[in-house]
Amino acid sequence: MAAVVRGLGLWALAALALFLPALEGIPGDYLGQGYPLTPGLVVTGPGLLRDAALATLPIAPVAALAAWAGTRWRGLPLLASPLVALLWLLAAATVIAPFAVDFGNTWSGIEPLAELFLHPVLTPLALVSLLAATVFLLRPSDPTAG
C-alpha cells in the first residue's frame, strides 16, 4: 500500500512540475481562447492542470512498481529516475502538441517541445525537483525504524 501512495504522490508532483512550465511556455494569448484544432474547448489553467495530470499518469505505476521493488533492491530508485524524467518529457510533448498547429506543420520531432515548452530556468528547475522527489519518495524505507 505504501508503494501505491508513493507512486500517486510522485504522479501528483510530476503533474504540478509539468503544469507550471506549461503555463509559462504556452503563449499567453491562448488562455481564455480555444485550442487551435478544437476552438470549442477553451484553454484554461485548470484545463492545463487536467491535461498535465492525464499526460503524466504513466509515472504513477512506474513509481509504485519502483517503490515496491526498491524494498528488495536498494538501487532501483536511482535507476527509475531517468525513466521518470523521460516519461515527464513525453508528457510535456503531449501537452504542448495541440498548440504547435498554429505555428506551422513543418515542425517535427521535438521542435514544438523545444520552442513552446522548454524554458532556460523553469524546465531544469522542474526536472531537478522531480528527480529529487523521485529519489526521495522511492527510496527504501528502513525496516528497523519505527
N, C-alpha and C positions, 0 to 999 in steps of 0.2 A: 504494500500500500504506500509506503514511503517513497518508493521509486516512481509511482504514478504521480504523487504530489510534486515531487521534484521535476518530473517531466512537464507537468502542467505549469509549474512556476517558471521554468525556463521558456516555455512557449509564450507565456504572458510577457516576459521580459523581452523576448525576441520580437514580438508584435509591437511593443512600445518602442524598441530600438529601431524598428523599421518605420513606424508611423512618423516619428519626429523628423528624420531626414527627408521622408517623402513629402511631408507637409511643406518643408522648406524648398525642396527641389522642384516640385510641381509649380509651374508658373502661376503667380497669384491671381491672374485674371480667370483661371479655371474655377476657383472657389465660387460657388453660387451659380455657375454656368453648367451646361450639360456636358456629359462625356462626349468626346469627338465622334464616335460611331453610334452612340445612343444618346442623342440630345434630350430625350425624355427623362433620363436619370441625371439628377443634379449632383455635382461634386460638392461634398460637404466634409468637414473634419471628421464627424462620427462615421461617415461612409468610408473615408480613407482608413480609419482605425479598423472598421469591419474588414475591409479588403486586406489590410496588413495581417489581421488575425487569421483570416482564412488562408492567406498565402503562406504563412509561417506554420500552419498546422502540422506539416510533416515533422517538424522539430520535436513535437511532444512525444510521439512514440520512440523516436531515436533516443531522446534524452532519458525516457523512462527505462528503455532497454539498457542503455549505458549505465544508468544509476543502479539498476538491478544487478547487472553483470559486474559492475565495479566493486561490489562487495566480495566477489570471488577473485577478481584480478584488478589490482590497485592502479595499474597504468592505463586503464580504459578511458577515464575521463579526459586525459590528455590526448588520446587518440581520437576521441569523439569530437574534440574541439574543431578540427578542420572540417569535418562533415557538417557540423552545426553552422559554421561560417559559410560553407558552400550552399547549404540549404537557405540560409538567410539571404545571400546574394541572388539566388534563383528566385526567391520570394520578392525581392526588390525589383527584379526584372519583370516579374509578373504584374506587380502593382503599377509600374510605370509604363508598361507596354501600351495600354489604351491611349495614352497621350502622345505617343510617337507618330500617330497617323497625321496629326496636324502639322508636323514638321517635315513631311515628305515620306514617301515609301521607299526611299533609296537606302535608308539605314538598314544595316544587317548586323547580326550577332549581338554584341553588347553595346553598340553605339547609342541606342536610346538610354540605356542604363548610364553610360558614361556622360552623356550630355545633359540628361534631365534629372538624374538622381545623385550621382557621386559628388560629394562636396568635399573640399580640401580639409575641412576641420570636422564637420559633423559625422561624416561616414567613418573615418578612422576612429573617432571617439566612440561611436556606436558599436563598431566591431570589437574594439578593445574591451569595452564594457560587457558586451555579450560573451566574449571569450573568457573574461574573468568570472562572470556569473556561471558560465558552463563549468569551469574547473571547480568553482566553489560549491555549486549545487550538486554536481555529480561525484564529488569526492566521497570515498567510502567513509561511512561513519565508524567511529571507534566502538567496537562491540563491548569493550570493557568499561566504557564510560556509562554513567547513569546508574 
